[in-house]
């Protein structure tokens, strides 16, 4: 019986069972380039995540933040919440780090 409760409940197990994939991306703000991974559900596109107006932040996993002037690594984190209002461009990357 699903109780709508936290992970560990039926609802939590059902959400964890959803098919998902990590997509490598580069997100650009006015001052930084952020490279990392965004989690997409099966059938979901990167544009779908960015167009969700009820979510103001996007999670980027294995994030590396570079300064745009000089391409210097300024921060690295396993998880970064990025305010979508500051993102001017987000593109998928291929395995070599180039735009796919």
C-alpha beads as a LAMMPS data file, in Angstrom:
LAMMPS data file: protein, C-alpha beads

100 atoms
99 bonds

1 atom types
1 bond types

-500.0 500.0 xlo xhi
-500.0 500.0 ylo yhi
-500.0 500.0 zlo zhi

Masses

1 110.0

Atoms # bond

1 1 1 0.000 0.000 0.000
2 1 1 1.445 3.382 -1.008
3 1 1 1.453 5.812 1.875
4 1 1 2.888 8.893 0.118
5 1 1 5.670 8.892 2.684
6 1 1 9.418 9.441 2.547
7 1 1 11.994 7.239 0.794
8 1 1 11.744 3.750 2.197
9 1 1 7.980 3.827 1.794
10 1 1 6.217 2.463 -1.291
11 1 1 6.298 5.921 -2.886
12 1 1 10.036 6.263 -2.285
13 1 1 10.714 2.838 -3.802
14 1 1 8.568 3.662 -6.856
15 1 1 10.395 6.955 -7.464
16 1 1 13.787 5.291 -7.118
17 1 1 12.727 2.611 -9.647
18 1 1 12.100 5.179 -12.404
19 1 1 14.453 4.798 -15.342
20 1 1 16.832 7.756 -15.493
21 1 1 20.136 8.734 -17.039
22 1 1 22.876 11.241 -16.319
23 1 1 23.589 13.646 -19.161
24 1 1 26.846 15.610 -19.284
25 1 1 26.188 19.338 -19.683
26 1 1 27.852 22.725 -19.727
27 1 1 25.813 25.566 -18.222
28 1 1 26.867 29.177 -18.766
29 1 1 26.148 32.175 -16.567
30 1 1 27.413 35.724 -17.062
31 1 1 30.590 34.871 -15.109
32 1 1 31.031 31.079 -15.100
33 1 1 30.894 27.870 -17.108
34 1 1 29.614 24.937 -15.051
35 1 1 30.285 21.421 -16.294
36 1 1 28.701 18.359 -14.755
37 1 1 25.748 16.007 -15.064
38 1 1 21.991 16.525 -15.024
39 1 1 19.635 13.626 -14.280
40 1 1 16.899 13.077 -16.872
41 1 1 13.982 10.682 -16.540
42 1 1 13.284 8.298 -19.412
43 1 1 11.808 10.286 -22.296
44 1 1 12.677 13.652 -20.722
45 1 1 14.712 16.232 -22.641
46 1 1 17.084 18.822 -21.226
47 1 1 14.718 21.548 -22.426
48 1 1 11.880 19.949 -20.416
49 1 1 13.854 20.438 -17.185
50 1 1 14.803 23.997 -18.030
51 1 1 11.220 24.945 -18.916
52 1 1 9.748 23.824 -15.573
53 1 1 8.682 27.172 -14.112
54 1 1 7.827 25.766 -10.683
55 1 1 11.469 24.757 -10.131
56 1 1 13.894 27.661 -9.786
57 1 1 17.044 25.598 -9.279
58 1 1 18.622 22.818 -11.313
59 1 1 20.831 20.166 -9.711
60 1 1 24.190 19.584 -11.369
61 1 1 26.128 16.542 -10.181
62 1 1 29.931 16.225 -10.221
63 1 1 30.074 19.962 -10.882
64 1 1 33.163 21.882 -11.948
65 1 1 32.876 25.672 -12.052
66 1 1 35.229 27.628 -14.315
67 1 1 35.707 31.379 -14.596
68 1 1 34.799 32.581 -18.089
69 1 1 37.766 34.950 -18.128
70 1 1 40.783 32.684 -18.092
71 1 1 39.070 29.285 -17.931
72 1 1 40.345 28.725 -14.357
73 1 1 38.682 26.073 -12.167
74 1 1 37.236 28.025 -9.213
75 1 1 35.050 25.413 -7.505
76 1 1 34.313 21.703 -7.580
77 1 1 31.477 19.873 -5.799
78 1 1 29.617 16.552 -5.979
79 1 1 26.317 18.511 -6.026
80 1 1 25.534 22.066 -7.031
81 1 1 22.129 23.768 -7.123
82 1 1 22.126 26.373 -9.885
83 1 1 19.536 29.136 -10.072
84 1 1 18.034 28.757 -13.559
85 1 1 17.433 32.524 -13.810
86 1 1 21.209 32.993 -14.040
87 1 1 21.744 30.341 -16.715
88 1 1 22.054 31.893 -20.168
89 1 1 22.873 28.673 -22.020
90 1 1 22.945 24.951 -21.201
91 1 1 24.183 22.424 -23.741
92 1 1 24.681 18.647 -23.641
93 1 1 28.286 17.476 -23.936
94 1 1 29.626 14.339 -25.560
95 1 1 32.052 11.986 -23.789
96 1 1 35.061 14.057 -24.884
97 1 1 33.586 17.239 -23.396
98 1 1 32.534 18.749 -26.733
99 1 1 29.037 19.960 -27.515
100 1 1 26.948 17.034 -28.716

Bonds

1 1 1 2
2 1 2 3
3 1 3 4
4 1 4 5
5 1 5 6
6 1 6 7
7 1 7 8
8 1 8 9
9 1 9 10
10 1 10 11
11 1 11 12
12 1 12 13
13 1 13 14
14 1 14 15
15 1 15 16
16 1 16 17
17 1 17 18
18 1 18 19
19 1 19 20
20 1 20 21
21 1 21 22
22 1 22 23
23 1 23 24
24 1 24 25
25 1 25 26
26 1 26 27
27 1 27 28
28 1 28 29
29 1 29 30
30 1 30 31
31 1 31 32
32 1 32 33
33 1 33 34
34 1 34 35
35 1 35 36
36 1 36 37
37 1 37 38
38 1 38 39
39 1 39 40
40 1 40 41
41 1 41 42
42 1 42 43
43 1 43 44
44 1 44 45
45 1 45 46
46 1 46 47
47 1 47 48
48 1 48 49
49 1 49 50
50 1 50 51
51 1 51 52
52 1 52 53
53 1 53 54
54 1 54 55
55 1 55 56
56 1 56 57
57 1 57 58
58 1 58 59
59 1 59 60
60 1 60 61
61 1 61 62
62 1 62 63
63 1 63 64
64 1 64 65
65 1 65 66
66 1 66 67
67 1 67 68
68 1 68 69
69 1 69 70
70 1 70 71
71 1 71 72
72 1 72 73
73 1 73 74
74 1 74 75
75 1 75 76
76 1 76 77
77 1 77 78
78 1 78 79
79 1 79 80
80 1 80 81
81 1 81 82
82 1 82 83
83 1 83 84
84 1 84 85
85 1 85 86
86 1 86 87
87 1 87 88
88 1 88 89
89 1 89 90
90 1 90 91
91 1 91 92
92 1 92 93
93 1 93 94
94 1 94 95
95 1 95 96
96 1 96 97
97 1 97 98
98 1 98 99
99 1 99 100
